[in-house]
Amino acid sequence: MSKQSDPASSFDAAERLFRLYRSHCVAPDRDTLFSFLEAAHSLNDRLKIGRGVDFFDLQEFSALKCLRNFFHHHQEMRHVVRIIPLGDYPIITDLMVLCLVPADIVESAINETRGRHKEEARQACGAMFHWYGSVVNINPALFNFVVSAYERMIVAGISLTGESFQEFESSYRYEEDHGHAHLVDGRLATRAGDIGQMLADIMSTRGL
């Protein structure tokens, strides 16, 4: 049996996804973001072969995969992404970190998607990413993808271990016990002017 089709490799890939997701939440930077995107891609491949489960019908995954594929082939473009903690900005939202990508880069990623998947990618990126003029925030799609991936693996009977997974599961159960939503809206608002212009200014001056 090859490593890719070994169910144990599916567990390893899933636990890696949750480790990287935790890193993205507590110490986000471009390295953790792109490692997460690669881990999501790898996990989907391993689950599809080893467990007959995949994420292709999740629009969040389709959107993130579109960006992953583009940056995988254009690694020199990774510097255009900005990871922005919100503590210093008058922005109201339910996530404390922005993952900002220029809108023209997202359009390039869509246009480089091949065949019938191009329209799927366009619809997914349009619906799951949050567009503000020349800037796109992808972090809500990333967050909601992890929730959906977790739910899909639980339904499939994939039992995981590891500190990062257990921390996520505890948070998920707390939300369930207290009637909180698992998914985020992630929309941005500000009382300090135009949000699109603010994000464009942030893109040009800051980033991790």
C-alpha positions in Angstrom: 0.0 0.0 0.0 1.4 3.4 -0.9 1.8 6.1 1.7 -0.8 8.3 -0.1 -3.4 5.6 0.1 -2.5 4.5 3.6 -5.3 5.7 6.0 -2.6 6.6 8.5 -1.3 9.3 6.2 -4.8 10.8 6.1 -4.7 11.1 9.9 -1.2 12.7 9.7 -2.4 15.2 7.0 -5.5 16.1 9.1 -3.5 16.7 12.2 -1.0 18.8 10.3 -3.9 20.9 9.0 -5.1 21.6 12.5 -1.6 22.4 13.7 -1.1 24.9 10.9 -4.5 26.4 11.5 -3.7 27.0 15.2 -0.4 28.6 14.1 -2.3 30.8 11.7 -4.6 31.9 14.5 -1.9 32.6 17.2 1.1 33.7 15.2 0.0 34.4 11.6 2.4 35.2 8.8 2.8 34.4 5.2 4.6 31.2 5.9 1.8 29.8 8.1 -0.8 30.9 5.5 0.8 29.2 2.6 1.7 26.1 4.6 -1.9 25.9 5.6 -3.1 26.1 1.9 -0.6 23.4 1.0 -1.8 21.2 3.9 -5.5 21.6 2.8 -4.6 20.6 -0.7 -2.6 17.5 0.6 -5.3 16.5 3.0 -8.0 16.5 0.3 -5.8 14.2 -1.9 -5.2 11.8 0.9 -8.8 11.7 2.2 -10.1 11.1 -1.3 -7.8 8.1 -1.9 -7.6 6.7 1.6 -11.1 7.4 2.9 -13.4 8.2 0.0 -13.9 11.7 1.3 -13.1 15.0 -0.4 -13.9 18.7 -0.1 -14.5 19.6 -3.7 -18.1 20.5 -3.1 -17.2 23.0 -0.4 -16.9 26.4 -2.0 -14.5 27.6 0.6 -12.1 24.8 -0.5 -12.6 25.5 -4.1 -11.7 29.2 -3.6 -8.7 28.5 -1.4 -7.5 25.8 -3.8 -7.7 28.3 -6.7 -5.3 30.6 -4.8 -3.1 27.8 -3.7 -2.6 26.6 -7.2 -1.8 30.1 -8.4 0.8 30.8 -5.7 2.2 27.3 -6.1 3.2 28.2 -9.7 4.0 31.8 -9.0 5.8 31.7 -5.7 7.5 35.0 -6.5 4.0 36.6 -6.0 3.6 35.6 -2.4 5.0 38.9 -1.2 1.8 40.6 -2.3 -0.3 39.0 0.4 -0.7 40.9 3.7 -1.5 39.3 7.1 -2.8 42.1 9.3 -3.7 41.9 13.0 -6.6 44.3 13.6 -5.7 45.7 17.0 -4.4 49.0 15.6 -7.3 49.7 13.2 -10.9 50.9 13.7 -12.4 47.9 11.9 -15.3 46.0 13.3 -15.5 42.2 12.4 -15.7 38.8 14.1 -12.1 37.7 13.2 -9.0 39.5 14.6 -6.8 38.9 11.6 -7.1 40.0 8.0 -5.6 38.0 5.1 -5.5 40.5 2.3 -4.8 39.7 -1.4 -5.0 42.3 -4.2 -8.2 41.7 -6.2 -6.2 41.5 -9.5 -4.2 38.6 -8.1 -7.4 36.7 -7.3 -8.7 37.4 -10.8 -5.4 36.1 -12.2 -5.7 33.0 -10.1 -9.2 32.4 -11.5 -8.2 33.0 -15.1 -5.4 30.5 -14.8 -7.7 27.8 -13.6 -8.2 25.2 -16.3 -11.2 23.9 -18.2 -14.6 23.6 -16.5 -13.1 24.3 -13.1 -12.6 28.0 -14.0 -16.3 28.9 -13.7 -16.4 26.9 -10.4 -13.4 28.8 -9.1 -14.9 32.2 -10.2 -18.2 31.4 -8.4 -16.4 30.2 -5.3 -14.0 33.1 -5.1 -16.8 35.5 -5.7 -19.0 34.0 -3.0 -16.5 33.0 -0.3 -13.9 35.7 -0.4 -14.9 39.2 0.7 -14.2 41.8 -1.9 -13.5 45.5 -1.0 -12.6 47.4 -4.1 -9.0 46.6 -5.0 -8.5 44.3 -2.0 -9.9 40.8 -1.1 -10.0 39.3 2.5 -9.7 35.5 2.4 -9.5 34.8 6.1 -13.3 34.1 6.6 -13.2 31.5 3.9 -10.2 29.9 5.6 -11.8 29.9 9.0 -15.1 28.4 7.7 -13.3 25.8 5.6 -11.7 24.4 8.8 -15.1 24.2 10.4 -16.6 22.4 7.4 -13.6 20.1 7.1 -13.9 19.1 10.7 -17.6 18.4 10.4 -17.0 16.2 7.3 -14.3 14.2 8.9 -16.4 13.6 12.0 -19.3 12.4 9.9 -16.9 10.1 8.1 -15.8 8.6 11.4 -12.2 9.9 11.2 -11.0 10.1 14.8 -8.1 12.5 15.3 -5.7 13.2 18.1 -3.2 15.9 18.7 -3.3 19.0 20.9 -4.3 21.4 18.1 -7.2 19.2 17.0 -8.4 18.7 20.6 -8.3 22.5 21.1 -10.4 23.1 18.0 -12.8 20.4 19.0 -13.2 21.8 22.5 -14.0 25.2 21.0 -16.5 23.7 18.6 -18.3 21.8 21.4 -18.3 24.9 23.6 -20.1 26.8 20.7 -22.5 24.0 20.3 -23.3 23.8 24.0 -23.9 27.5 24.3 -25.8 28.0 21.0 -23.1 29.9 19.2 -22.6 29.8 15.5 -19.7 27.7 14.2 -19.2 29.7 11.0 -18.3 33.4 10.9 -19.6 36.2 8.8 -16.3 38.0 8.6 -17.7 41.2 7.0 -15.8 44.3 7.8 -17.2 47.7 8.8 -15.6 50.9 10.1 -16.8 54.3 11.3 -13.6 55.9 10.0 -14.4 56.3 6.4 -14.5 54.0 3.4 -13.4 50.4 4.2 -12.2 49.7 0.7 -9.9 52.7 0.8 -8.7 51.8 4.3 -7.7 48.3 3.2 -6.0 49.6 0.1 -3.9 51.9 2.3 -3.1 49.1 4.7 -2.0 46.9 1.8 0.4 49.6 0.7 2.0 50.3 4.1 1.9 47.2 6.3 2.0 43.4 6.4 3.7 40.4 7.9 
